[in-house]
Amino acid sequence: MVGQDYTALAGCSALAFVLYLNTFNAGFVYDDRRAILANGDVTGARTLAGIWRNDYWGTPLADSGSHGSWRPLCVLSFRLNFLAGGLAATGYHVTNVLLHCLATWLVVLVGRTLLPSRAGVLAAGALFAAHPAHTEAVAGLVGRADLAACVCYLLTYLTYQRHMRSREWSSLTLTLLLALAALLCKETAITAVLLCGLCDVLRGLEQSDKFRLRSLCILSVFLFCALYCRLSLLPRPASPFAAADNPTAHEACWWTRTLTFLYLPAANFRLLLWPQVLSFDWGMEAVPRIRTLWAARNLLSVGFYGSLLAVVWRGARFRSCSPVDYAAVANISLPLLRRIGSNSCHTWLGLPCNCHHQLAEESRSVQSPQSIGGTAANSSSSSVPLMGVAFLVLPFLPASNLLFHVGFVLAERLLYLPSVGYCLLFGYGFGKLWHRSKGSSRMLLLCCLAVLLGAFSLRTVRRNLDWRDEEQLYRSAIPVNPPKALGNLGSVLSAHGRYEEAKVALTAAIAHRPHMADAHFNLGVVHQKQLNFSSAVSSYRRAIGLRPQLAVAFLNLGTSLLSLNSQHAEAFSVFRSGARLEGHGVRDRVAHEDARYACYLQLSSLLRSRNRLRESAAMLTEALEVHLQPRQDQRATLHFRLGEIYAEMEHWEEAERHQRLAMQLQPQHGAAYVTFGQTLARNNSRHAEAELWFKRALQTAPLEPSSHHYYADFLEQQDRYQEALSLRLRAAALAPKDYVLSSAVADALRLLNRLLEAELWYRKAVSLQPLAAHAHANLGAILQMRGLRQEAVNSYRRALELQPGHATSRANLARMKAGMDTNT
């Protein structure tokens, strides 16, 4: 028997593993990017304590745009993945698949505590392993919250089963710890405590236990404390969910809201029954609202709730019929039987009785346990429908929109935990049919199960391919949710440089839903990348009109206006508006703050280019002190820019202060040391100190060409040409295709009067930028110095062809012509 149990456990878990092998080469898709790639709590950009203060997406819980989903254990697991393998997606996917295998293992163990038939247990475990509705939770990395919560949920139940048999404090303590872990994985998993309490109450209808009330009171106190801490002590979402995520919640008509929300559980259950149509997103109008009582979908709601009540009523009716306590009867009858030398009530009184048979069965079950992790003999089979419904309903209820509104209409990954109840009910029914059938009927039943599992397995493997990359994922959802799928598809195609395809997809998305700010913004990005700035400006304006807090739209609009050359004043106004957006209620706070930071940099650069240095510095100071809290690298850049501006203004003390702050924030950033050295070099009394900072820049960034280049500039100012040349050559070797560095080497050789070598480097510079007039003019000058007059003339003429007003070439040609006339 034990061997058969291990076979069922291993077989179901192996099936779960094999079906998801093709997810190992998948990447980060959809929400994975925000939850992992852009989450500083995962990548180590923030301290480990941040996982307790921020939500699942890395936004502070106190932020007005926080989603409110607090799942620190899942974020911690992502961080461990990052420490083990960086941002390689394979490790994250392997972890998800292993969690699914563990959940499948636990489903089999739970089935052994409830289902009376091993065939039913095997069917339940195999169905859970292969169900296509699980693909979003397993193949999508953010589904780890559901996987981990399910594992902790099932462990909580199994541990409490052990506690009910022994009433030990250790098992009860472990139950509460596992329930807490489930809550820290996902909020809906707190219903594990309710499930354990219900299981104990149902057991109390069969057996009396003086410690039961104590256990139930402890569970109740724990549940109250957990809910109080989660709902009262931790911040909750300050802004409502968007209408596009849950349009029914924003519906003005009470009747429509009620009918639609009553239908949603039936729609979710339909995905468990027939998971053919699946989608990464069911928002917007993917589930149309029910506006009349006569809609056909109301029949599905009635059928679903009717079936659910029928199952509960059947289980409750069986419970109301108290079973015979054979042990109590036997305690009286068997001593009498032994006195008359019999072993059966039938031979004693002539009455049919099963007491002796029942005692024998109980004795065998104690001496030889039927399963690992518990035996169904410990609970009456009449409790299975009730417990199956409890597993199905309790974890789904908080996300059903029936108790309170949530930020979605339907989400497949939320079915992962409730599907345990569905699989248990399926296994119970299959076990009943298996018990009643014989011979060929069993073979037919087995074939039906094989066909079902085969169909589900093929659908799961095929659906995994949709989750391999974003393009395929979004294309698969076009029939279900066209505007969202087409809008996201257009963004992906644009990122891949397929602009015409992206434009078609985004235009179609806007045709389906004209008020999608994201689609208008992404269409503007496509126009901007195609240098169609006027169309880009129109798209960005529409996006801002639909979502006034979209800071990145202000940034791109300002950039497009600058590209039109005649819109500088308006661009300045747009950048200033974007920089000062507080972003109340924005979901992606990191992206919003990055866009504001970029707006401040654009404002400062625009003012600096017009020599309005004081205003330029004021903008950077505002970015540092007033409106946003930049990251350390961004703060260093702001101080760095301020140092440059104050140096141009010859405010040396302020320049030095900001540059020192930049170096403190980024001690490995060689450019900061170079800039500081340049600032000090402007003071003739601090040349020695300046040189120390140039040398430190070389030590910090020895492979950075600019460090060598600017140090060489400093040495040339000190007339140390030979030392400067060695640095010029090193810089050119590090960046052999850099025109400026090659020209600088030629200039250094010219200063040392090594004209032939200088000519070679000037020729290299011309080859790097053959359409640059000054490159040909420099070559003409060195040829003129070497006495190669005709070649010099040709170079000057080529420079004038490229830039007719090039003053140096024109002047040198005139002098050469005057010299030739004099000689003549």
PAFIBA-227413 format. One record per residue: z, x, y of N, C-alpha, C in turn; residue in one letter. Coordinates in steps of 0.05 Angstrom, whole numbers, plus 5000, padded with zeros to 4 digits. Last residue first. Example, Ala and Ser with C-alpha at 12.3 -4.5 7.8 and 13.67 -1.06 7.14 Angstrom:
% residues 2
514252574955514352734979515752585001S/515652644886515652464910515652644934A/
END
This chain:
% residues 824
383761096677380861086680380061196707T/389061096687387961316671384861326674N/389360616713390060866727388861106713T/388060256672386360276696386860536711D/392360336637389660416628387760436651M/396460146670396560426662393760516652G/395059606673395159776698395160066691A/395659466619392959446632392859616657K/401159536613399259696597396459696609M/402959156650403559436654401659616638R/401058686624400158756652400659046657A/403858696577400958716576399858796604L/408958626596408258876583405258916581N/408558096618409258326635408458596622A/407457796572405557796594406058036612R/411957896541409357976531407357996554S/415957666574416057956566413358046557T/414557116579414557296602414457586594A/410556666550412556866542412457096563H/407356216555408956296578410956516572G/404956126505403356226527404956316551P/406556276446408156176468406756276494Q/402456436411404556256401406256126423L/399456746445398156526432400256326422E/403257126459402356946479400856706467L/403657396410405957266421405157066442A/398457606407399357416387401857256397R/398757966449396857736451397557526430R/402458326429403058176453401257926456Y/399558526385402058386381402858216405S/395158766411394658546392397258386387N/397859166439396358956453395958716435V/399559486396401559356414400259116429A/394859656376396459486359398559336376E/393359966420391659746412393259546394Q/397560366425397060176446395459926436R/402060686400399960536386399160296404L/406360946421403661026431401460886417G/411360786410410260986392407461066400R/411960386448413660626450412560846433M/408460006426407860126452409460386456Q/411259876381408659996378407860136404L/415659626405416159876390413460026385I/413059186430414559386446414959646431A/410858906387409059026407410459236423G/415558726363413858916348411959056368L/417358376403418958616396417258826381N/413158006401413558156426415258406420A/413757786351411357946356411658116381H/418657536361418457736339415957906343A/417657176401419257416408419157616385H/414756776374413356946395415057206400A/414456616308416356666330415156866349A/411656556262410956386285412756416308L/413756886223411156956234410356776258P/419257096205418656876224415956936237Q/418757496167420657286162420157046181L/414957836188414357696163416257466157S/417858016232415457856237414657706211V/421658326206422558086221420157906226A/418458726186419758546167420758286181K/417058966233414958846217416158646197R/421959166247420758966264418558816249Y/422559546207424359316207423359096226W/418459906220418459776194420259526194L/420160076271417659926268417559776241E/424660366258424960116273422559946271A/422460796233424060616217424460346231E/419961016279418360936256419860736238L/424261116315422260916321420660826297L/429961246327428661266300426461056300R/433261216371430561346374429261406347N/437560916368437961186358435361346359L/435360436386437360566403437960856394L/432260326341430960396366432860536385R/436160186305434560426300433160516325L/437959716329439859936326438360196321A/433359386325434359466351436259706349D/433059346269430859476283431859566311A/437759046260437459316248435359476263V/436358576287438658746297438559026286A/432358376255431658466283433958636294S/435458246211433358446208432558556236S/438757846233439958096222437858316219L/435057456245436657566266437857836257V/432757306195431157426216432857576237Y/434857376131435757296158434257446179D/433957546081431957366092432857256119K/438357846063435757976067433557806080P/444357896072442657666078439857766084A/446358386056447758146046446057896051L/443058736084442958746054444258496043A/444558626136441858556128441558556097A/449858846135449458556140446658466130A/448659386126450159236106449858936110R/445859516173444459536147445959376125L/449959446210447559276211446059276185R/453559846194454359566192451959376193L/450460296207451260256179452159966175S/449860216263447560196246448360156217L/455060316283453960046285451560006266A/455460866276457160686260456160396260E/451461006313451161076285452960906267Q/453360816363450960706351450660766322Y/457760706401458060826374455760726357R/458360476451456360686448456760836421D/461260016452462760266455460960516452Q/457459646440458559636467460159886473Q/456959776386454759846404455659846433E/461659546366461259836366459059926384L/460558996373462759116387462459426388F/456158936338455858876367458059016383D/458859046290456859236300456259186329A/461858586286463258846289461359056300Y/457758226278459258216303460958466308Y/455958396226454158376249455658386276H/460258356191459058616196457358606222H/460957796194463157976200462158256207S/456157576178456857556206459157746213S/455957646121454257816139455157806168P/461257706078460257526100458657696119E/463758006042461057926035459957736056L/468958086059467158316058464258246052P/473357796090470757686081468657916079A/477858126097478157846088475557736077T/475758606115477458606091477658316080Q/473058436161471558556139473158556113L/477358256191475358066183473658176160A/479958736200481258536183479258326173R/476258966235476659086209478058896189K/477058626279474458636266474658756238F/482458746290481758476280478958466267W/481859276307483559216284482958946272L/478859206353477659326330479259286305E/482658976388480358816379479058936354A/485959416396487059186382484759006371E/482459726425483559836400484659606383A/481459416471479259476452480359566425H/484459246513485359166486483159216465R/482659356563485159496555485959426526S/478259036572477859326566480359466556N/477258436543479258576559479158876553N/473658296506472958246534474958376553R/476158376458474358586467473458546496A/478857896448480358136457478558346468L/474457586431476057516455477657746466T/472857856386471057836408472557766434Q/477357776353476658046361474758046385G/476857226346479257336360478657616370F/472157206317472257086343474657196360T/473857476270471657586287471857476315V/477857136251478557416259476457536277Y/474656696239476756666259477656946269A/471356876198470156816224472256796246A/474556906152473857146166472757096194G/479656576128477156506142476456746160H/484556606106482356726091479656686104Q/488056326138488256616138486056756122P/488055806171486055896151486056206150Q/492555766203491755536186489855616165L/492556256230494856176214494155956194Q/487656226257488056426236490456366218M/488755816293486555786273486855976250A/492756056323493355816307491255776286L/489756456347491956536329492756296311R/486456136378485256296357487356396337Q/490155916414488755746395487455896373H/491856386442493756216428492356036407R/487156596465488556746444490456566428E/486056176501484056246480485456396457A/490456206534489955956518488056016495E/489656716555492056656541491756406523E/484556686581484956866558487456796542W/480156346604483056286602484056436577H/474756376610476356606617479356546620E/471655996590472855926615474556156626M/470456236541468356196561469356136588E/475656176520474556446525472256426544A/475855626514477655756533476756036539Y/472055576473471555456499473355586520I/474355866430471755946441471355836469E/479055566422479155846429476555946442G/476855076406478255096431478555376441L/474755226356472955146378474355156405R/479655336330477655546332475655486355F/482154846330483355066345481355286350H/478454576297478954486324480154706341L/478954866249476454866263476754776292T/484254746236483555016241480955036257A/483754196226485354286248484754576256R/480554226180479454106204481054186228Q/484154466144481654606151480354496176D/488154066144488754346153486254486161Q/485753436170486653616149486953896160R/488153076228486153216212487353376190P/490052506249491452726236489552876218Q/488152246314487952276285489552506275L/489552196370488351976355488252016325H/492552646393492852366400491952176378V/491853186381494453096388494752786389E/486553336366488953466353491453306357L/483253026398483053006369485453116355A/484953216448485452936441485252896410E/482753726445485653696446486453416439T/477353606445478453736421481553706421L/476953386497476253226473477553346448M/478353816529480153576529479553406505A/474054156522476654236511478553996510A/470253856551469853916522472453996509S/472353866602472253606587471853646557E/471654406612474354296613474454026598R/466054486608467854606589470654486589L/460554296615462954146623465254226604R/455654496601457554666616459854516627N/452954206566452454146595454354296613R/454954366519452154436524451454386553S/459954136521459754426524456854506530R/458753596511459853676537459553976542L/456953656458455253536478456153616507L/461453866432458954026434457153926456S/465053426438465653686450463153856453S/462353026409462952996437463453266451L/462253266358459753216372460253176402Q/467753276347466253526349463653486363L/468852726347470152896366468653156369Y/465752576302465052466329466352636351C/468552836261465752926267464952816295A/473152526262473352816268470552916276Y/471152036246472352066272472452356281R/469652166193467552086212468652106241A/474652286171472552496172470452426192D/476951776174478051996190476052226192E/473751506136473951416164474851636182H/474751786089472051786100472051696129A/480251656084479351936086476551946099V/480451096079481651226103480651506106R/477250606058476950896052477951046077D/478450106081479250176054479250476048R/481149906143478950046128480050136101V/485149676174484249526150482049666135G/483349966233485249786220483949646197H/481150416260480450356233482450176219G/481150626311483550656295483150586266E/476250986344476750756326479250806309L/474851416375477351276382477851016365R/469951586358472251776355474851626359A/466551166371467151226343469551406339G/466651206427467550966414468351016385S/464351716433467051666443468251416430R/459251636411461051826399463951776407F/457351256450457651186422459551366407V/457251566497458851326496459351236467S/453451956482456152036490458051796487F/448951636476450051776452452951856458A/448051486528448851286509450051406484E/446651986549448951846560449951636541A/442152126518444552286517446952136527H/436951956507439151766504441851916503Q/432352236500432852106527435251926527S/432252446448432052626471432652496498N/432952236398430852106415430452246442L/437352506379434652586369432352456385S/441452216401440952486411438152576403L/441051756369440451736397439952006410L/442751976320439951876323439151846352S/448152086333446252306325443352226328T/450051566342450051766364448151996358G/449451356290447951246313447851436336L/452951676261450051696256448351576278N/457851506285457051796284454051816280L/457850966276457851066303456951356304F/458050976220455750856233455550946262A/463051176211460851346204458251236216V/466450746226466250986243463851156237A/466650116226465150306210464650566226L/469049696252470749926246469350136229Q/465349276257465949436280467649686275P/460649056220463249176214463949376237R/456448816246457548676223460348786215L/455249176286455748906293457048746271G/454249626255456549626272457249336281I/449349466231451749526215454249516231A/446049426276446749186261449149226243R/445949966292447049756310447749506295R/443350196248446150266254447450056273Y/438249966254439849906230442849966235S/436650176304436849886300438549816276S/436650726292438350626313438750326310V/432450746254435250816246437250706266A/428150636286428850446265431750496256S/428251106317428450846330429250626310S/427551526280430151486293430451216307F/425151726228424551486243426951386258N/426252146195425752206223424751966239L/427952026146425052026149424252076178Q/433352006156432352236140429352246141K/433451526184434151776197433152016182Q/432151146144430351186168430951456182H/436651226111433951276101432051326124V/440751056145440751336135437951406125V/439350516152439250696175439250986166G/440550346100437750336109437450516134L/446150406103444550576084441550576091N/447249996141447950276146446250466129F/445549536113444249616139444849906145H/449049566070446249576065444749656091A/454049506095453449756080450449786076D/453948986116453949216134453149476120A/450648436099451848666086451648916104M/448247956114450648046129452048276115H/444047786082443447916108445848036122P/442747816019445247776034445047926061R/437447856002439347695987441847626004H/435448206041434247946038436047756023A/438548656031438948516056437648236055I/436248805982439148735984439648576009A/431048925998431548695980434448615980A/432149376029430949136042431248896024T/434049715989435849626011434749386025L/429449785957431949675945433749565967A/425850015994425149765980427749635970V/428550486007427950286028427350016016K/428650755959431150675971430650455991A/423250865953424550685933427150585945E/422751215997421250975996422350775976E/426351645984426851476007425251216006Y/429351995946427251795939427351575960R/433652345951431152395965428852215960G/438352195929436552355912433952425926H/440551865967441852125962440152305945A/437151425959436951575984438251855981S/438951245910436151345912435851505938L/444151075925443751295905440951415908V/442950665961444550895970444151135951S/440250305928438850425951440350675961G/444350155894442050305883440550445906L/447649865928448650125917446350285906N/444049435938445149605960446149865950G/443249235887440949345902441949525925L/448549055875447149255858444849385873A/449548685915451248915912449849135896K/445248305909445648445934447348695931P/445348145851443148285863443848425889P/448848095800449748115828447648265844N/445648025753448247895757449047875786V/440848325754440748035748443347885753P/443048845769441348695788441148395780I/445849165735447348945747445548775765A/442649585719443449395699444749145710S/442249885766439949735757440749525736R/447350115767446649915787444149755779Y/446950455721449150255724448350035743L/442750795734442550615711444650385713Q/445051055779442550915781442250715758E/449751305759449951085777447350925779E/450251435688449651515716449451265733D/452851195644452351485645451851585673R/453350655638455450795653455051095654W/449150535605449050435633451050585650D/450950735557448750875571448450785600L/454550355541455550625550453450775565N/451349955523452649915549453750185559R/449950155473447850115493449050095521R/454850145448453450405451451350375473V/455949585450457749785463456250045468T/451749375420452049295448453749495463R/453049595370450549665383450549595413L/458049345362457849635364455249715377S/456648805359458448895380458249195384F/453548815312452348725338454048825361A/457348995275454949145280453649075306G/461048585277461848855285459449025291L/457748165257459048145283459748425294L/456448365206454348305226455448295254V/461548395183459948645186457648595207A/462947855182464548045198462948305203L/459047675146459147565173460747755191C/460647965100457948015112457947905141C/465547725089465448015096462748085109L/463847215077465647255100465547545109L/461047325030459647205053461247255079L/465147514998462947685005461447585029M/468247054994469347285008467147485016R/464746734965465546654992466646885008S/464546994916462147004933462846924962S/471447034910468847124900466747144920G/474646564955474546724930471746814924K/478746375011476146404998476446584973S/483646375034482746125022480246165006R/484146885056486146795036485146545021H/480046885093479947075071481846985048W/481846505130479446445115479246635090L/486346785149486646525136484246455119K/483947235171485747265148486147005133G/481147015213479647145191481447175167F/485446835245483546645233481946765210G/487847325256489347115243487546915230Y/483747595283484647695258486247495242G/483447265329481147285311481947385284F/488547365349487847095341485447095323L/487847915360489947825341489347545331L/483847905398483348035372485347955351C/486547645440484147525428483547645401Y/490548015451491247755441488847615428G/487348435469489148475445489848205433V/485048275515483448255491485048315466S/488748395556488748125544487048095519P/486948955563489648885552489748595541L/481548875582482249065561484948995548Y/480248575625480348435599481248625577L/479548905667482048755666482348605640L/474349075663476449255654479149125652R/471448655686471448695657473748875648E/473448195732473048475728473448535698A/472447705782472347765753471948065750L/473947715835473547465822473747505792V/478748085874476348065857476247785845F/483848175897481348265910478948265893G/487547545891487147835887484347915897V/492347045906489647155908489547455905H/496846795856496246895883493447025883F/496246485810498846525822498646615851L/490746495800492146245798494946255812L/488246985796487946835822489346565822N/489447295753487747065748487046915773S/492847725748490147775760488347535759A/497447525723497647635751494947685764P/495147365671496047175691496247285719L/494147755634491947665651492847495674F/498747835605497748055622495447975640P/499347285583501247405601500147645617L/494847145549495247015575497047185593V/494747455501492247395516492747315545L/499847485483498447735488495947685505F/500546925477502147075496500847345503A/496946805436496446695463498046845484V/499647095396496847165403496147055431G/504446825393504447095402501647185410M/502446325374503946335399503946625410L/499946465325498446345347499846365374P/504646705298502246855305500546725327V/508646385281508946505307506546655316S/507346225230506946025251507346145279S/508746625196505946625205505446415227S/515046925215513446705203510646695213S/516547595205516147375223514347165210S/516847965165519147935182518847705202N/512148005140514047835127516547795144A/509248375167508948095176510847915162A/512748965183511448795163511348505173T/512549635211513349355210511849195189G/510550145210511050025236511849735234G/506650075154507750265172508250125199I/508449575104506649705124508249915140S/511849385068508949325064507249475084Q/517049725034515849615059512849595056P/520749594984518049724987516749605011S/525649364990525549604974522849754978Q/524448915021526349105031526049375016V/520948634988519948725015521848935027S/524048524944521748714941520848814968R/527548154966528548404955526348614953S/524147734979525547885000526548154991E/522547584927520647684946521947844968E/527447414906526047644894524047764913A/528546984939530247214939528947464927L/524346644923524446744950526246994952Q/525646534870523146674876523246804904H/530346254878530446514863527946674869H/528545814908530545994919530546264905C/525045404898523845664901525945874909N/525144854852526445004874525345294874C/525244224822523644444831524844594854P/530644064777529344024804527544264810L/534044084735531443954731529943904757G/538444374741538644094750536043944745L/537244854711540044764715540144464721W/531944954709533344924683536144824686T/531144974765529744774749531144734722H/533745404784534845144790533644924774C/534445954741532645774755534045514760S/537046264704536146394728534246214745N/543046184665540346114673539546264698S/548346164648546446344635543546274641G/552045904675550845744653548645904639I/553346294712555446194694554346044671R/548746364741549446574723551646484704R/548645894771546645934751547446144731L/552845974806553045764786551045804764L/550746404836553246444820553546234799P/546146124859545846334839548446404824L/547745744898546645664872546645884851S/549746004943551345794930550445754901I/545946364958548746454957550546254943N/541346054961541846224937544646324935A/541845815010541945644986542645814962V/541346265043543846105043544145935018A/536146425030538346605025541046455024A/532946015046533346055017535646245012Y/532845585091534245845090534845895061D/526845275106529145275088530345555088V/524945225176524445295148527145295132P/524444685220526044915212525544985183S/519444505258520244455231521744695220C/518144735306520144525306521044445279S/514145095293516745205299518844985298R/509844755288510744895264513645005269F/509444625342510044415322511044535296R/507945105366510544995372511344775352A/502845185343505045375338507745255344G/500344735365500544765336502744955328R/500844835419502144595408502444625378W/497645295425500445305431501945075418V/492645075410493845305395496845315399V/492144685450492144605421493444825404A/491844985496494144815492494444725463L/486945235487489345395490491845235485L/483444805486483744975462486345135464S/484144625539484744455517485244615491G/482245055568485044985570485944805548Y/476745045550478445275548481445205548F/474944525563474944615535476744855531G/475544535618477044335602477244425573V/471844945631474644965638476444785621S/467144715612468144965600471145005606L/466744295647467144235618468144485604L/465544545694468244425691468844355662N/460244665691462144875684465044775682R/457544215710457744255681459844465674A/460643835762459244075754459744125724A/463543415781461543355761459943595752W/466743575822468043525797466043485774L/463844105861464043825854465343795826T/463444645870463944475893464344175886R/464745265848464444995838465244805860I/461145865866463445685868462745405859R/458246345820457946135841460445955842P/459146975812460346735799460246515821V/456347275848455747315820456947085803A/456747285903456047035891455347065861E/461747765909459747615924459147345910M/463148075845463847965871461547815883G/462948355798462548065796463247925823W/460448965775461748825797460948525795D/458149165730460249325742461649185764F/457148685678456448795704458748955714S/453948355622456148515634455248635660L/452347915575451747965603454248105615V/454847915524452148005526451448085555Q/459847775497459647985518456848095521P/462747245481459847315481459347525503W/468347235482466947105461464047205458L/469547515528470747605503469247485479L/466847215566466047495562467247615536L/469846755563467046745553466047025549R/474446895589474546865560471746855548F/472446895642473347145630473447125599N/471446345647469146535649469946805637A/476546145643474646075622472246265623A/478846365690479846445663477946385641P/475346075729475246365725476446455698L/476445535735474245605717474345905711Y/480545515772481045415745478945495725L/477645705816479745875805480645775777F/474245265824473145525817475245705804T/477744835835475944815812474945095804L/480345055882481844985858480044975833T/476245135919477945365910479345295884R/474444605925472644815914474245055904T/479044375948477944275923476144485909W/479644645997481744665976480644585949W/474844986033475344736019477344775996C/474145506051475745326067476545076052A/474546106016473345846017475245646032E/476846586005476246526033474946256037H/476946595950479546605964479146535994A/471546625938472946375933475546365948T/470047155948469146945967470646685963P/472247725941473247475929472547245948N/468848105965470148165940471147915926D/467047876013465047945992466348005965A/471647826043470447586032468447646011A/476648326029474148246041473047996027A/483648176031481248286017478748176031F/487848286089486748126067484248266055P/492548816100490148666108489048516084S/496849066077497248936103494848776112A/499449086012497049096029497548936054P/506349326014504249166003501849166021R/510849866001509149716019506949566004P/516649775960514049905964512349735983L/520749385962521249665971518649815977L/518448905942519948915967520249195979S/515448965896514548775916515948805943L/518149355865515249375869514349205893R/523449195866522749465876519749475883C/523048685843524148715869523248985882Y/520948805792519448645810520448675839L/525349105771522649225773520949065793A/529448725773529648975789526949105793C/527548335737528148265765528148515782F/527148635690524748515701525248445731L/532548765682530548985686528048865699F/534748265674535648425697533648645703V/532048115627531747955651532548115676S/533748495590530948485596530548335623L/539148355589538448625599535448625606I/538847845567539947875594539148145606C/536847965516535147805535536247835563L/541148245494538548385498536848235518S/545047845493545448085508542848225514R/542747475459543247395487543647645504L/543047755410540447685422540747625452R/547547855383546848045403544247975418F/548047475343549947455365549347655388K/543047095317543747375322545547375347D/539546695270541646725290542447015292S/532646575261535046715253537046725276Q/528846225284529046265254531746375246E/529346235337529045975325529145985295L/529346775349531946625349531746355338G/524046905351525546995328528146845326R/522946685401521746565378523146655352L/525947045432526646765432525446625408V/523147525423525947505414526747205413D/518147405446518347465418521147435407C/519847345499518747115485518847155455L/521347875511523247655512522347415497G/516448135505518648205488520747985487C/513547885547512647865520514947925500L/516448055592516347775585515547725556L/515248595589518048515586518148215579V/509848605598510748685572513648605567A/508748515650509048275633509848345605T/507548985673510348905673510848665656I/502149055675503449125650506349065650A/500148975726500148745708501648795682T/500249495749502249295756502449065736E/499750085711498349855724500349635727K/503150525706500350555700498650335712C/508150355718507150575734504250635727L/508749965677508549875705507450095723L/509150315633506950125635506550025663A/514050555646511550725645509150545647A/517350115639517150235665514650405667L/516750035584515849825603515549935631A/519050515566516150465562515150245580L/524350415582522850645593519850615590L/525549965552525549945581524050175594L/525250195500523549965508523349945538T/529250565501526550655499524550435507L/533650215503533150395525530250495525T/533049975453532849815477532249985501L/533950415419531350275419530950105443S/539250535433537150735437534450605437S/542350095418541950155446539650345451W/539949665366541049925375540449965405E/538449225336540049185361541349445370R/535149215292537549375290539449325313S/530848865300531848895273534649035272R/529848905354530648645344531748665315M/528149435358530749365369531649095358H/523049395336525049555322527849485332R/520849085376520948985348523049135332Q/520949445417522849225418522949085391Y/516949795400519649895402521649665403T/512549455404513349555378516149665378L/512449355460512749135441513749235414Y/511549875480513949715488514449495468T/506649985458508950145449511549995457L/503549625487503849595458506149755447L/504249855539504849575533505349525503Y/502150365534504950335540505850045534C/496750215524498250385505501250345509V/495449935571495349805545496949955524C/495950325610497750095611497749955584A/491650655595494450755593496450525594A/487350295604487750425578490650515575L/487850165658488049955638488550075610D/487250675681489650515687490050305666A/482150825666484450955652487050795658R/478050625696479250445675481550565660G/475951035724478150895736479450685718V/471751185690474251345690476551195703L/468250785645468850825674471550955676G/468750755590466650935601467050975631A/473350415586473250675572471150865585V/472649965618475250095618475050375606A/467349825606468049905633470650055634E/467649705551466149935560466850015588T/470149255531471849485537470349725549H/466448885516467848845542469549075550A/464849025464463349125487464649085514P/469349235414468649015433467149125457H/470949585375468149565380467449375402A/476549575370475249835373472349805383A/477549025362478449155386477049415391F/475248965311474048825334474948945360L/478649295281475849365283474549225307A/483549005286483249285295480349365299G/482148505262483148525290482748805301A/480748665210478748535227479548555256A/485648875192483249055194481148935212L/488748405194489448645210487048825213V/486148085156486248005184486948235202G/487048385110484348335118484248255148A/492548335105491448595112488548575121R/495947775133493847875115492848145124S/499547595171500347595143498347725124P/500747925232498847795215499647815185L/505148205256504647925261502947785240L/505448735246507948595251507648295253T/500248885241501848895217504548755220R/498548865295497548665276499248655250G/501049325313501949065323501048845304V/497749695286500649675281501849415290L/492849585311493149545282496149525275V/494049725363493349455357493649395327V/494850275357497150105362496549815357L/489550435348491550495328493950305332W/487450295398486450165374488450195351T/490150655431490550365435489650215410A/487851125412490751085409491350785412L/482551055428483151085400486151025395C/483351045483482250805470482850815440H/485051565491486851345497485951085484L/480251825478482651865461484751655466L/477051655521476351575493478751605475V/479651905564479451615563478851515534N/478952445551481652335553481552025551T/473452485555474752535529477552405529V/472752415610471752215591472952245564H/475252865631476252605638475352395619Y/471953275609474753255602476052985609G/466953165635467253135606470253105598T/466553275689467153005681467752975651A/469553775724467653735702468453465689A/473053935763471653685767469353655748L/477954265724476654225750475453945752G/480754265675477854315675476454275702G/486254255685485254355659482254435661A/486954025734488154295729486954415704L/484453535724483353715744484454005740F/487953305687485153355679483953565698N/492353265720492553445697489753505687L/490352865754490953135765491253335743R/489952435720487552545732488052835742F/495452365711493752435688491052555698S/497052205762498052455751496352545728L/494551715765493651925783494652205773V/497551455726494651495722493651715740C/502551465749502251605724499251645718L/502051145797502451435799501951585772P/499450675822499250755794499651055791R/498950145862500650385859500750455830W/494749835904494949895875496450165871S/493749765957496349665946496749715917G/489649925987489049725967491549605955H/490650046057491250106029490649866011S/489749986111487449946093488050006064G/494450106136493449836138491149776119S/498950506098496550486114495550196113D/503050556061503650436087501250396105A/500650836020501250556016501950406042L/495151256036498051196038498550896035P/490051325987490751226014493751176015T/488551445935489451665953490051585981G/487651035902485351155914486051375933W/492550835887490850945866488551095877Y/496651035944495650845924493750985904D/502351475956499551375961498751185938N/507151665941506951535968504251405972R/506751915893508751705895508551555922W/502952305902502252085883504251865883I/505352675935503552475947502952255928G/507953065908509552835917507852615928A/504253465903504653285880506253035888L/500353515964502553595946502853385925T/493153535968495753445977497853525956R/489053755941489053785970491653695982A/488753665887490753855896490653905926G/485553265868484353535871486253745882T/488852815869487752915844486853205846V/490252735921492452735902491452845874D/485352685947486852935949489152955930G/479652415923482552365924484052635924N/474352445914475252445942478252395945A/474152455858472852665873473852685902L/477451985844477852255834476752465853I/476451505871479051535858479551825849A/471251575890473451545909476151595896R/468451635842468151825863470551815883R/469551195810470551455802470551655825D/466850745827469550785838470751065831D/460851035810462050805824464750885836Y/461851585765460251365776462051165791V/461152215741462952055757461251835770F/457652225678458652345702460752165715G/457252345606456952185630458252325654A/457952585558456152725577455652555602N/461252235531462252505537460552655557F/459351765514460351775542461252055550T/457851775462455751815481456651785510N/462551645434461651925435459551975457L/464251145425464351235453463651535455Y/464051045371462550865389462350975417L/467751415350464851455346463251285366V/472751195365471951455374468951495373F/473050705338473250715367472250975379A/472650885286470550725296470650725327L/477551155282475151305280472751155291A/481050715286481050915307478551085307S/479650455238479250315263479250515286C/481150855200478450745201477850615228G/486550955208484651165212481851055216A/488750445195489250575220487150785227L/486750365142486050175164486450305191A/489150805117486250775117485350595139T/494550695122493450925136490350915137Y/494650245089495350215117494150455133D/493350455039491550265051492050235081Q/497850775032495250905034493250715047G/501750385025501950565049499250695053V/500050164976500050005000500050175025M/
END
